[in-house]
């Protein structure tokens, strides 16, 4: 896309020269208008590419989210959410253990969960989450998380990686699960 914008700038210069030389004022005016516009868009794309490269190189940890999250406590055995429910919160475990019964997985302190349903089109939970022990969690709403991701593309990339990794791991569990 950047190379196409550069070609457009060169073509603007060529048509400006042609318009001046041939006395074709409509062509000259058109390309005098398009030339600065193409230069502005070229530099915006450069800036966006730099941000994307920086975001790709950044390896954020979930602790970056903690100042934006609210605390919540669950007692052992309490259901945090059920499979199929509307997903509107992302959680981080501060202490204790969470069990995802559908895939028989346990999550512990420092781990995020609930992101798959939060980022899916249907916004439905793909697993249930049950407090295995007394659990202290932090949560953030989907709206607040969206605002943070808009401000920090590195955070969006972090969640893309996290979600892709989680989906791959869950798919592998289903493939290698013993038949019942």
C-alpha positions in Angstrom: 0.0 0.0 0.0 2.9 2.3 0.8 4.4 1.7 -2.6 1.1 2.5 -4.3 0.9 5.8 -2.5 4.5 6.6 -3.6 3.5 5.8 -7.2 0.5 8.2 -6.8 2.8 10.9 -5.6 5.1 10.4 -8.6 2.1 10.4 -11.0 0.9 13.7 -9.4 4.3 15.3 -10.1 4.2 14.0 -13.7 0.7 15.2 -14.3 1.5 18.6 -12.7 4.4 19.0 -15.2 2.2 17.8 -18.1 -0.6 20.2 -17.0 1.9 23.2 -16.9 3.6 22.2 -20.2 0.4 21.6 -22.2 -1.6 24.3 -20.6 -4.3 21.9 -19.3 -5.5 23.7 -16.3 -8.1 21.1 -15.1 -5.4 18.4 -15.0 -3.0 20.8 -13.3 -5.6 21.8 -10.6 -6.7 18.3 -10.0 -3.1 17.1 -9.4 -2.2 20.2 -7.4 -5.0 19.2 -5.0 -4.2 15.5 -5.0 -0.4 15.9 -4.5 -0.5 17.3 -0.9 -3.3 14.8 0.0 -1.2 11.9 -1.2 1.8 13.1 0.7 -0.2 13.4 3.9 -1.7 9.9 3.5 1.8 8.5 2.7 3.2 9.9 6.0 0.2 8.7 7.9 0.7 5.2 6.5 4.4 5.4 7.5 3.4 6.4 11.0 0.9 3.6 11.2 3.4 1.0 10.0 5.9 2.2 12.6 3.2 1.8 15.3 2.3 -1.7 14.0 6.0 -2.8 14.1 6.4 -1.4 17.6 3.3 -3.2 18.7 4.5 -6.5 17.2 7.8 -6.2 19.0 6.1 -5.3 22.3 5.5 -8.3 24.6 3.1 -6.9 27.2 2.1 -8.8 30.2 -1.4 -8.9 31.7 -0.2 -7.0 34.8 -0.4 -3.9 32.6 -4.2 -4.1 32.9 -4.4 -4.3 36.7 -4.7 -0.5 37.4 -7.8 -0.5 35.1 -9.5 -3.5 36.8 -12.0 -3.9 39.7 -11.7 -6.6 42.4 -14.1 -9.4 43.0 -14.1 -12.4 45.3 -15.7 -15.9 44.8 -16.0 -18.7 47.2 -14.9 -22.3 46.3 -17.5 -24.0 44.2 -19.1 -20.7 43.0 -19.7 -20.4 39.2 -18.2 -17.3 37.7 -19.9 -17.8 34.4 -21.5 -20.6 32.4 -20.9 -21.7 28.9 -23.3 -19.8 26.5 -23.8 -16.8 28.7 -23.2 -13.3 27.3 -19.5 -12.3 27.6 -19.0 -8.8 28.9 -16.1 -9.1 31.4 -12.5 -10.2 31.2 -11.0 -11.7 34.4 -7.5 -12.0 35.9 -6.8 -14.4 38.8 -5.0 -12.7 41.7 -5.2 -15.7 44.1 -6.8 -19.1 44.0 -7.7 -21.5 41.2 -10.3 -21.6 38.5 -11.5 -24.7 36.8 -12.9 -24.8 33.2 -15.0 -28.1 33.5 -15.7 -28.6 29.8 -12.0 -29.0 29.0 -10.9 -30.0 32.5 -8.3 -27.2 32.8 -7.2 -25.3 35.8 -6.0 -21.7 35.8 -4.1 -20.1 38.6 -2.8 -16.7 39.8 -1.7 -14.3 37.1 -3.7 -15.9 34.3 -6.4 -14.1 32.3 -9.6 -15.8 31.3 -12.9 -15.0 29.5 -11.2 -13.4 26.5 -12.4 -15.9 23.9 -16.0 -15.1 24.5 -15.3 -11.4 24.8 -13.7 -11.2 21.4 -16.1 -13.7 19.6 -18.8 -12.3 17.2 -21.6 -13.9 19.3 -20.1 -12.5 22.5 -21.0 -15.8 24.2 -18.9 -17.8 26.7 -17.2 -20.8 25.2 -16.5 -22.5 28.6 -17.9 -22.4 32.1 -15.6 -21.1 34.9 -15.9 -22.4 38.4 -13.9 -21.3 41.5 -12.0 -24.4 42.5 -10.8 -22.7 45.7 -11.6 -19.3 47.2 -10.6 -16.9 44.5 -9.7 -13.2 44.3 -10.2 -11.9 40.8 -9.8 -8.6 39.0 -12.3 -7.8 36.1 -12.6 -5.2 33.3 -15.6 -4.6 31.2 -15.6 -5.1 27.4 -16.1 -1.4 26.8 -13.2 -0.3 29.0 -11.0 -3.0 27.5 -12.0 -1.7 24.0 -10.9 1.8 24.9 -7.6 0.6 26.2 -7.0 -1.5 23.0 -7.8 1.6 20.9 -5.2 3.6 22.7 -2.5 0.9 22.7 -2.2 -1.3 19.6 0.3 -3.5 21.5 -2.4 -4.5 23.9 -4.7 -5.5 21.0 -1.9 -7.6 19.6 -1.3 -9.2 23.1 -5.0 -10.2 23.2 -4.8 -11.5 19.6 -1.9 -13.7 20.6 -3.5 -14.8 23.8 -6.8 -15.7 22.1 -5.1 -17.6 19.3 -3.0 -19.5 21.7 -6.0 -20.4 23.9 -8.0 -21.5 20.9 -5.1 -23.7 19.6 -4.6 -25.3 23.0 -8.4 -25.9 23.4 -8.5 -27.5 19.9 -5.5 -29.7 20.7 -7.2 -30.9 24.0 -10.3 -31.9 22.0 -8.3 -33.8 19.4 -6.2 -35.7 21.9 -9.1 -36.2 24.4 -9.9 -39.9 25.0 -13.2 -41.0 23.5 -15.9 -41.7 26.0 
